């Protein structure tokens, strides 16, 4: 009896050691959700016709849905049954809510600059403020998500019903599915050509774009906008996120529209107003939703490279967007500018940037570049496609965008597994890495002699 008690104590202690960092819960939770989604999508009733989805197909689709990416290896509306589409929709919602909730809670812990163990211990002991804050964050995330999804779903429902003569039930289903997919930046669509059939319809495209931008800003930004209406009272995070979002949307629209204006296979075949709408749409989608109203396989190489950059940067922290995040990018940008000017510190919006935050941003960027480059090198021999298309695919997977030049289904199972791992790493890896780096940062009681190797 004593041995059994000792064994139980050992297992519990081992489990506590494994989960001593809440970021580890993120990884396990997402992996468990993907596993459940894979099993459900392998059921015969999840697919149209006889048979069932293979393991790799189900795993890839479940990973893409939970990580709110949107890359697909089969045609969603024709391959999956109503049950399968329902599973995908549920995985998208769980993935989006999970990303925002976990990221917001971890951000709250990091912001307090307290060790996670002592923070959680304090919550347990008090059982008041800590749990109240957690409940408030969860309620806020769910409330904001459902509010945006409901409004966009209503707008899409009315358009599908009145503008395209769809039956009420079908229009409502299409409205809800695409609203959830848009706000969660997933990019799954129930049309074989994605949204290319609606390229000139602002009543479909603009609500979806608004949902994508809203989901990509992140819960902390929306929470602060609701509490503080004057820009001068906003936090540095909110100012950086909103500023970079506007700059990237405007800059991306100008870039894509100018680059593809005379391309008869994309914008060149459209009239003037539709070109502008399509150019704006292709600037929003890399923020990171995999909807497309143009064929990326027909775009110029320069456009693909520019889109790679937009996808890699991504959207706001603690939101449904992927990428390295706009705050990470702008922190490094101002750090470089300060170094070029010879300034001791980097400043933005009247605030000095913390050196540790800059080092953390540098770590995130370098690891992200390494992951994309390594995956691209592994994927190139697996498919007969230009290197630019493979790089586009790898960047889209890691940044959880879902855009593709049309080569996703051309990869063998090994390539699909690599892309699935890349989606998973891009979604939960950034959250885990940033929170781990921020929480583990500590002051040393000593400093070693300074060394200055030659740079450049």
Residue, then its C-alpha position, 0 to 999 in steps of 0.5 A: x500500500x505504501x509502495x502504491x502511494x509512493x508510486x502515485x506521488x511520483x507520477x503526480x510530481x512528474x506531471x506537475x514538473x511537466x506542466x509547471x509552465x502554463x505554455x506547455x498546456x497550450x501545446x498539449x491542448x492544441x495537440x489533443x484537439x487536433x487528435x480528436x479532430x483527426x479521429x472525427x474526420x476519419x469517420x466514414x460519415x465525414x466524407x461524401x460517398x463511400x470510404x473514409x478520409x486517410x490518416x494524413x488527409x484527416x490529420x492535415x485538415x484537422x491541423x489546418x482547422x485548429x491552427x486556423x490556417x486554411x491550407x487544404x489538400x482536398x476540395x472542402x465542399x465536395x470531399x467533406x460531408x455536412x458532418x465533416x464540414x461541421x467538424x471543421x467549423x468546430x475545430x476552427x472555433x475551438x482553435x480561434x478561441x483557444x489562441x486568443x484565450x491562451x495568448x491573452x492569459x499568458x500575456x497577462x501573466x507576462x505583463x505582471x512580470x511575476x513568475x508563473x508558478x508564484x502567480x498561479x500559487x497566489x491565485x490558488x491561495x487568494x481564490x479571488x482577484x486572480x480567478x476573476x481576471x481569468x474569468x473576465x479574459x475568457x468572457x471577453x474573448x468569447x463575447x468579442x468573438x461571438x459578437x463579430x461572428x454574429x454581425x458578419x454572419x447576418x450580413x453574409x446571410x442576407x447577401x447570399x439569400x437576397x443577392x444569390x437566391x440561396x435557400x434560407x437554410x443554405x444562406x444561413x449556413x454559408x453565412x455562419x461558416x464563412x463568418x467564423x472562418x473569417x474572424x478566426x483567420x482560418x480561410x476555409x471556404x465552402x466554394x471550390x474556387x474559394x471566394x474567386x466567384x465574389x471578387x467584385x462583390x463588396x457585400x461579401x468581400x468587405x464583411x469578411x475583410x472586416x472580420x479578418x482585420x478584427x480577429x487579427x488585432x487581438x483581444x488586448x487591443x479590443x479590450x483597451x479600445x473599449x475602455x479608453x477612447x482617447x489615443x493618448x491613453x492607449x498603451x504602447x502595444x495598442x498604438x504599435x498594433x493599430x499603426x502597423x496594421x494600417x500601414x501594412x494594409x495601405x502599403x499592401x494594397x498599393x503594392x499588390x494593385x500596382x504589381x498586378x494592375x496589367x496582369x491579364x491573369x489577375x487584376x488586368x481582366x477586371x474593371x477599375x473599381x473591382x481591381x481596387x477591391x481585389x487589391x485591397x482584399x489581397x492585402x488583407x488576406x496575408x494578415x492571415x486568412x487563406x481566402x483568395x479572390x484571385x489565383x495566386x498561381x498566376x501572379x508575378x514572382x514579385x507579388x508572391x515575394x511581397x506577399x511572403x513578407x506580409x504573411x511572415x509579419x502577420x497580425x496582432x498579438x493574442x489574436x487569431x492572426x499568425x506570423x511573427x506579429x506586427x509588434x515583433x517586426x516594429x520593435x526590431x525595425x526601431x532597434x535597427x534605426x536606433x543602431x544606424x543613428x548611433x542612439x544608445x536606446x531605441x524609442x517609439x511613441x515617447x517610450x524606450x524599448x526594453x532591451x530584453x523585449x528586443x532580444x526576445x523579438x530577435x529570437x522569434x524572428x531568427x527561429x521563424x526564418x530558420x523554420x521556414x527555410x529548413x521546411x522549404x529545403x525539405x519540400x523542394x525535392x518533393x514537388x515539381x514547382x518553382x522554388x518561389x511557390x514552395x517558399x510561398x507554401x512554407x511561409x503560408x503554413x508557418x504564418x498560418x495564412x492558408x494562401x497557396x499557389x495551388x500546389x498543396x495537394x501535389x505534395x506526397x504524404x511526407x510533404x503534407x506532414x512537414x506542412x502540418x508540423x509547420x502549421x502547428x509550430x507557427x501557431x503554438x510555437x510563437x506563443x510558447x516561445x515568447x511567454x517562456x522567454x519573457x517569464x524566465x527573464x531574470x536579473x543576474x547577480x553578476x556580469x561577465x567582462x564585456x567582449x566586442x567581436x567584429x561585426x560585418 
